[in-house]
Amino acid sequence: MSSTQDQRFLVAGVECVVSILRAPKSGERFAEIRRGRECIQVPVDLLGLAAGKDAWMRDIRFRCSVCREPFKASEMEGQLCPRCLEETEAYNELLDRGGPPDEGK
């Protein structure tokens, strides 16, 4: 798996180190969370849904899969930032109405 720069969080007085990883074959992205000897992996799509004692995970940052800009998990919709999500929805609506305009025809 490939990784990005580590992020550090203090959770209940214990430091957690978070890396965003990408599975080489599927391309799926995970947050690998290391706390002492414990290590768990959480799909980035689920980070924004964390609640209760795990609510700190919403502050983990990862890049939008389209524009590659970093955002907090709480700001993302799956793996898309708000702007790219809006543009994707608009394009999908265009396709639903009969497809994109003729380009170069």
C-alpha positions as CSV (number, residue, x, y, z in Angstrom):
1,M,0.0,0.0,0.0
2,S,1.2,3.5,-0.7
3,S,1.0,6.1,2.0
4,T,0.9,9.9,2.5
5,Q,2.3,12.1,5.2
6,D,1.4,11.0,8.8
7,Q,-1.1,13.0,10.8
8,R,-0.9,13.1,14.6
9,F,-3.8,13.3,17.1
10,L,-4.0,13.3,20.9
11,V,-6.9,11.0,21.9
12,A,-7.6,10.5,25.6
13,G,-4.0,11.5,26.4
14,V,-2.5,9.0,23.9
15,E,-1.0,10.0,20.6
16,C,-2.5,8.4,17.5
17,V,-0.6,8.4,14.2
18,V,-2.7,8.3,11.1
19,S,-1.6,7.5,7.6
20,I,-3.8,7.5,4.5
21,L,-3.1,4.3,2.5
22,R,-4.2,3.1,-0.9
23,A,-4.5,-0.5,-1.8
24,P,-2.5,-1.2,-5.0
25,K,-5.0,-3.4,-6.8
26,S,-8.3,-1.9,-5.8
27,G,-7.3,1.7,-5.3
28,E,-9.4,1.8,-2.2
29,R,-8.2,4.3,0.4
30,F,-7.9,3.6,4.2
31,A,-6.9,5.5,7.3
32,E,-4.3,3.4,9.1
33,I,-4.6,4.5,12.8
34,R,-1.7,3.5,15.1
35,R,-2.1,3.9,18.8
36,G,0.7,2.3,20.7
37,R,0.8,-1.3,19.5
38,E,-2.7,-1.2,18.3
39,C,-3.3,-0.6,14.5
40,I,-6.6,-0.5,12.8
41,Q,-7.7,0.4,9.2
42,V,-10.8,2.4,8.5
43,P,-12.1,3.1,4.9
44,V,-11.8,6.9,4.3
45,D,-15.5,6.8,3.2
46,L,-16.5,6.1,6.8
47,L,-14.3,8.6,8.6
48,G,-16.8,11.4,8.4
49,L,-19.4,9.3,10.1
50,A,-17.4,8.7,13.3
51,A,-19.2,9.7,16.5
52,G,-18.8,9.6,20.2
53,K,-15.3,8.8,21.5
54,D,-14.2,8.3,17.8
55,A,-15.5,11.7,16.6
56,W,-11.9,12.9,16.4
57,M,-11.6,10.8,13.2
58,R,-13.7,13.4,11.4
59,D,-10.7,15.7,11.5
60,I,-8.4,13.3,9.6
61,R,-7.6,15.0,6.3
62,F,-7.3,13.2,2.9
63,R,-7.4,14.4,-0.7
64,C,-10.4,14.6,-2.9
65,S,-10.2,11.8,-5.5
66,V,-11.0,14.3,-8.3
67,C,-9.2,17.7,-7.6
68,R,-6.6,16.2,-5.2
69,E,-7.1,19.1,-2.7
70,P,-7.0,18.0,1.0
71,F,-10.1,18.3,3.1
72,K,-11.2,17.1,6.6
73,A,-13.3,13.8,6.4
74,S,-16.2,15.7,7.9
75,E,-16.3,18.0,4.8
76,M,-16.2,15.1,2.3
77,E,-19.0,13.2,0.7
78,G,-17.4,9.8,0.3
79,Q,-14.1,10.6,-1.4
80,L,-15.3,13.9,-3.1
81,C,-15.0,17.4,-1.8
82,P,-18.2,19.6,-1.9
83,R,-17.2,21.3,-5.2
84,C,-16.3,18.1,-7.1
85,L,-19.5,16.5,-5.8
86,E,-21.6,19.4,-7.1
87,E,-19.8,19.2,-10.5
88,T,-20.2,15.5,-10.7
89,E,-24.0,15.7,-9.8
90,A,-24.5,18.4,-12.4
91,Y,-22.7,16.3,-15.1
92,N,-24.8,13.2,-14.1
93,E,-28.0,15.3,-14.5
94,L,-26.8,16.3,-17.9
95,L,-26.2,12.7,-18.9
96,D,-29.7,11.8,-17.6
97,R,-31.2,14.4,-19.9
98,G,-29.7,12.9,-23.0
99,G,-26.0,13.2,-22.7
100,P,-23.3,15.8,-22.9
101,P,-23.3,18.4,-25.7
102,D,-21.8,17.3,-29.0
103,E,-18.1,18.1,-28.9
104,G,-16.4,18.6,-32.2
105,K,-19.1,16.9,-34.3
